[in-house]
Amino acid sequence: MSTKGLIVAREKPFQQTKNASTPMRVPMRRPGLGSRGQRIPLLTNHFQVGMNKSKDDFYHYSIAMQYDDGTPVDGKCVGRKVLDKVKEVYGKELAYKEFAYDGEKTLFTVGQLPHKRLEFMIVLDDISASTSGGSGRQEREGNRKRVKQFFRSKKIKVQFNLAAIIPVQAIANVLRGQNSGQFQEAVRVLDIILRQNAAKQGCLLVRQSFFHNSPRNFIEVGGGVLGCRGFHSSFRATQGGLSLNMDVSTTMILKPGPVVNFLMENQHVRDPYQIDWYKAKRMLKNLKIVTYASKKEYKITGLSDKPCRQQMFFLKAKRGDYGDGVEISVYEYYAQYKQITLRDSENFPCINVGKPKKPTYFPLELCELVSLQRYTKSLSNVQRVSLVEKSRQKPLERMSTLRDGLRSSKYEDDMMLRSAGISISTELMPVEGRVLSAPKLRVGNGDIIFPRNGKWNFNNKTLVHPVKLERWAVVNFSARCDIPYLVDTMMRCADMKGISMDPPFDVFEENVQYRRQSAPVRVEKMFEYVKSKLPRPPQLLLCILPERKNSELYGPWKRKNLSDNGIATQCIAPTKVNDQYITNVLLKINAKLGGMNSLLTVEHVPSLPLVSKSPTMILGMDVSHGSPGQSCMPSIAAVVSSRHWPLISRYRAAVRTQSPKTEMIANLFNPVSDKEDKGIVNELLLDFYNTSNHRKPEQIIIFRDGMSESEFNLVLNLELDQIIKACKFIEESWSPKFMVIIAQKRHHTKFFQAGGSADNVPPGTIVDNKVCDPKNNDFYMCSHAGTLGTSRPTHYHVLYDELGFSADDLQELVHSLSYVYQRSSTAVSLVAPVCYAHLAAAQMSQFIKFDEMSETGSSRGGVTCAGSVPVQEIPRLHKNVVNSMFFC
């Protein structure tokens, strides 16, 4: 093996099909259950589902609706009203069957309708102009004809066509561990029944979550935005049978109420005369309002070009009046015909709810935003912190909320569930868990630490491999900080932890004249200043930032140090300097400079089952995407790998950009010639070989984050193939054994201590029974100590295992990997390699400048792409830091 420099490769698209001779890999079956650990009774937010034997199957019908002029009926609300009317008028022709309607073009029944194809004609009396196109004219008080135009009857033709038959038996087959291709369809029917139940209660539906329009569910986060608490619900096949997984969910909505108040809050101004109307126009487009004048709902299409007092329109004369009509301003119209005297809004633009050539104007102060309108832009840091703090729920509170939510849904009264023979328990399902013992840690001087409750400290202890820091300096970007005290505290704490730390060369304060410059300019000027004073490159630059989170200086500063100059850097924004804070900073610095803070005793001996016997490489893989609304931002793929085998605490990262919103990692294998592979895996294999006594890995354990169950086969048959090809490219006869594990945090299963305990489940809690898959190999682990809110376990899916791990040994390995995270002295909720991959992707995404991209699209759409955009390559790391744990 020969080493190659870090090369940033262009994205190479996946070959989406496997070779015909290669058998498709499928997720492995569960080899057995674990037994180690102290048993503990738990409750989970799964509710047992009873299924009475039904002779009837689910029948899937496609639905087509159109007005008598041939125009398709659009809108979920209208569709539900139409089908309710069909059921009311033609109940007998439909054999009085109950429907489950998805709000689009699909309908399900239990048992078959009298005919495979049915056609009905109904008249719906409450179709309003706003939902069917609008008249584009001002409503006039007392004009009955105009009122009829706004609330006119509509003839609608509805067609039912049988599309498929879904056997209910498919659910029972999967619960017995058998394969059934129609299980997902059968469960989808049940999920649609629950969505329909929520829709009838006037809820906002967001995928499998629903949100009631109740102020007690709203969470104020500022900027005219509210968090809205609701519930997620989905049916799951488990070892214990079919269950309903129900959890508390939160979505973001716009604050209902007067539009002018919303705009002031959204733009953070106190006076409506300070509102930026260009921003307001973008924000308001497509939002729904109700008006004081008509009490009717409209969709905003824009704002008027002129203020209300100057905006003119042609008012047609009433029948019998002289002439065709008059030109009148919106302000005068409301004063003369509505007897409404407008106040401030006479000087503001009007809201337009009409079409471009037929505008319909309403004064701003007469309009209110409708409730339950989703806000899809990314939150500011202040909003995000506020949402997290206000939406936390302790275990007992969350259990109470779930029970109340299930009872208020009244599923026992749902006629569709009844006809399907479905009953749902109102009590949380009991499960048995096990609590694994925390692994012992080795620190300096041969001392051993026994973590308690997922935590440990370095009081009177030194680090296992402390570094020597001789050349370093402090850079201060105009932050208010007692730097002499900070430096003294840092040097004192470093000495206690065994780090040999000389005084800093100097403290570089930002020149006042640059404080109002752009972030890249400020960084460039500061670096010029530092280089002019330092005799040679430092080992570390400690950077003090003025903002704790999301500082504009962070990305340019990191790029300047890590990419351009190869200097390790630690950014801080201290609000309170004490020994605990400084010790945490020193843990990160020590890891970045090549030191180690602690090791597992089992890796130091070494005595890890299977891993210590043969050279084993552990990979953590993750993909980071742009914020909501930034559809042009490249996705960042990061893979970290263990090094210095038999250790499993040291890691190195390789990072690439790829097409936006692409979850599959595209550059694992990227041959550019017969002799050169510029892919991620090749880079990491070479590093493992060079740091592990020139031994190639015989075993590779892959932890993959961010994948949904529908993507598991892609990981097994595309990503794993790419990794195998990268190995074969180096040596054709080399065939390491593989293990693939998916780590999921985005799920809705929670565990609670039985017996009414107010505490979270203890760290090390593992569950591999009852709520787990009836066939596949999965388990839940809560390795961390949950101190705020309710702990969220990680759901591990073992897809593939050529190594032959027992259930207990694998669960112990996963648990141990939560204790090798060098950034803190606590166990983390996810295995450290995946945490590092996430950190590497997040940090290097800051290297790319996205400020030159134009913002187009809707007010809530953010950055969009008009067509295919070349993927911007990420800057390569400097050779001095490429092998470091720069992401710590």
Salt bridges, closest charged atoms under 4 A:
GLU98 OE1 - LYS87 NZ 2.62
ASP102 OD2 - ARG188 NH2 3.84
GLU104 OE2 - LYS76 NZ 3.69
ASP126 OD2 - LYS81 NZ 3.86
GLU185 OE1 - ARG188 NH1 3.57
GLU220 OE1 - LYS255 NZ 3.12
ASP247 OD1 - ARG398 NH1 2.83
ASP247 OD2 - HIS748 ND1 3.65
ASP247 OD2 - LYS750 NZ 2.79
GLU265 OE2 - LYS255 NZ 3.03
GLU297 OE2 - LYS288 NZ 3.92
GLU346 OE1 - ARG309 NH2 2.23
ASP404 OD1 - ARG407 NH1 3.93
ASP413 OD1 - ARG418 NH2 3.95
GLU427 OE1 - ARG403 NE 3.72
GLU427 OE2 - ARG407 NH2 3.65
GLU432 OE1 - ARG39 NH1 2.91
GLU470 OE2 - LYS468 NZ 3.51
GLU510 OE2 - ARG522 NE 2.75
GLU524 OE1 - LYS560 NZ 2.99
ASP564 OD2 - LYS560 NZ 3.92
ASP579 OD1 - ARG492 NH2 2.80
ASP622 OD2 - HIS838 ND1 3.19
GLU663 OE1 - HIS625 NE2 2.79
GLU663 OE2 - ARG704 NH1 3.34
GLU683 OE2 - ARG652 NH1 2.45
GLU683 OE1 - ARG656 NH2 3.10
ASP687 OD2 - ARG643 NE 2.77
ASP687 OD1 - ARG652 NE 3.96
GLU698 OE2 - ARG695 NH2 3.59
GLU709 OE2 - ARG236 NH2 2.71
GLU719 OE2 - ARG704 NH2 2.85
ASP721 OD2 - LYS18 NZ 2.82
ASP721 OD1 - ARG25 NH2 2.92
GLU731 OE1 - LYS696 NZ 3.37
ASP768 OD2 - ARG434 NH2 3.12
ASP778 OD1 - ARG30 NH2 2.55
ASP778 OD2 - HIS795 NE2 2.75
ASP808 OD1 - ARG434 NH1 3.97
ASP809 OD1 - ARG36 NH2 2.78
GLU812 OE2 - ARG36 NH1 3.92
GLU873 OE2 - ARG10 NH1 3.80
